Amino acid sequence: METPGRISASTDALDFTVENVEKALHQLYYDPNIENKNLAQKWLMQAQVSPQAWQFCWILLSPDKVPEIQYFGASALHTKISRYWSDIPTDQYESLKSQLFSQIACFSSGSKMVLTRLCVALASLALNTMPEAWPGAVAEMVRVFQEEGGGVDGRARCLALLELLTVLPEEFQTSRLPQYRKGQVRGALAREWGSVCPLLQQLLRRTDSPGAVKARVLRCLSSWVQLDVPLSESEGLVHDCFGALPDPELFDTAVEAIVNAISQPDSQRYVNTLLKLVPRVLALQDQLRAAVQNGDMETCHGICRIAVTLGENHSRTLLEQVDHWQSFLALVNMIMFCTGIPGHYPVNETTSSLTLIFWYTLQDEIMSFESEKQAVYLQVYRPVYFQLVDVLLHKAQFPSDQEYASWSSDEKEQFRIYRVDISDTLMYVYEMLGAELLSNLYDKLGRLLTNTEQPTSWQHTEALLYGFQSIAETIDVNYSDVIPGLIGLIPRININNVQLADTVMFTIGALAEWLADHPVMLSSVLPLVLQALGNPDLSVSSVSTLKKICRECKYDLPPYATNIVAVSQEVLIKQIHKTSQCMWLMQALGFLLSALPVEDILRNLHSLITPYIQQLEKLADETPNPANKLAIIHILGLLSNLFTTLDISKQDDESADGTAPPAD
């Protein structure tokens, strides 16, 4: 040791004593110097794996030591057993096991964190000795802790046993056992479920069991079902978990246990058990509605997780039980209620997002049936999916301007991502509903915009347009007969809001390919895009839409070219847009100019480029500094993006053979 009471980097193995370990722990927890803390931590890690650890770990567990020191002793024990098992002589297994049982009994009324580490150490020992050296390990654990003695009260002993049984499967999941041993031990643990299940049932069903014991039972069940315990063998306990849901103290752990039990891959084999669970889930609807009424987001979330887990993992199994089609449809409608849960995500509710993957899964299962069977299911579920579209578009609506202004930037970002998820879902649903979905949206939008009696909220209009945009962005809508009507409706929209204007822009952009096939409609929408170009709040949507139109419709744009170039030049001079949008705008102009006659290209290039060339000349004469370096890079970027998309090869072909370029 360099100085009294301080651990140094040069300490050798001979110094791994109880006293030095205690000094190092004090240094780790209380020394304000971060370097000293790091030195202590490094030294303690070496101490933990040293041969001397077998001596000091038991002393550190003495009742007169503080919990931090006891915890290190228990951790050192676990490290030695889990990572250096081969160093332990076979004839010491029994004494090590007895000592651990004894320590766990002592700490059952002591520090919880030390107790857990000791349980993990004994669990590791059990995994290394099962099934040969310690057959019936779990049965023995149960027996030892059920025996009277040691002056430890029954409740503390019971909680210690439950902690041990809980960490045993968890330790198995993270253990470093070789693959062949993992298979053996998994089999041995599965056989031990017969000792665990009756104990858990007894404790959960006893009316005098304290809440803490019941909560630990539920945690223990959660842990064991992840070992692929057959659902038929845990069925009774899973039903007991439903009985625990009305208790607020047990609610979260009961939800976790149910979700873990029914999401195990093997559980779909137990059809009868699953069918018995459906009514239990449906019976939660009253509790769910009460939670919605009371604004209890956690209860809503938990019940929704149960319903979605059952539906998501077992859609096919439950769809195939044709005699029970009504109960599965009721479950689907319950999940629909969760999708449309009142309130705005993520401020008033966080539940609806959990349901989206279920709708993908159900659709995949229905569409995977052979055609005759599929037709029967579509008869039942197409109306459900049309209802889903209405629900999703309602959930995608923005809140009032005042409410939205009160949201934090993080909440706004979560809502944006949520809307993207809804958009992806709508796009997927289109695969099932087809053109009828677009007609449905168009009819709703038409009624909304032509209804003069009732005032229309911009949120409602925006959501319907967002639905169109979601589908048109990725699906070929060129053959849809409602798009001309939609393009005709867009100019009728009273655009008095940034979010609505953004969606109008993105919708026009999504229809750029359609506009290329129907250029007569350009005059309806292009003025809106050029007007939006001057609004910095619409920078991304207006510039990206203009770029798409210039790329897809360039051969139909010459009549509008002068206006497009003039507006673009104006916004570039005013520096309305950020750098990346300026680059996009130059790309748009490159596409546009490519379709013009050579003289017009040169004339427009002259007016576009001259100011930038003059700026470059001026900057080149200045003394180099960070500010003018950035300005030069910006101008070179603009010119580079313009020439990236400016393609005059068509002009060369035209002058060579005297023909006009094709209409794309």
Order of alpha helices (4+ residues) and beta strands (2+ residues): alpha-alpha-alpha-alpha-alpha-alpha-alpha-alpha-alpha-alpha-alpha-alpha-alpha-alpha-alpha-alpha-alpha-alpha-alpha-alpha-alpha-alpha-alpha-alpha-alpha-alpha-alpha-alpha-alpha-alpha-alpha-alpha
